[in-house]
Amino acid sequence: MVKTDFVILENDSKVTFALKPHEGTGILFTEQPLEELETYRIKVRAQSYSVQSAVLQYQTTFMIHISISAYPY
């Protein structure tokens, strides 16, 4: 069995995002409004550990880009 932790390494300078763990995944959210015609960038690291030995199994770094359109699609 594996446990995964998520950490924001770099947050966008315009809006503060946070992560909430949920059943082995991370939910990215903010309580601030997102502006139209804006792009937000967040760097997140996921580290997965063995539950039995607490040894790091693997890690991945994600660059998340959120682009807000002026038009509803």
Beta strands, then each sheet from edge to edge (+ up, - down):
strand 1: 2-10
strand 2: 18-22
strand 3: 25-29
strand 4: 38-50
strand 5: 56-68
sheet 1: 1+ 4- 5+
sheet 2: 2+ 3-
end
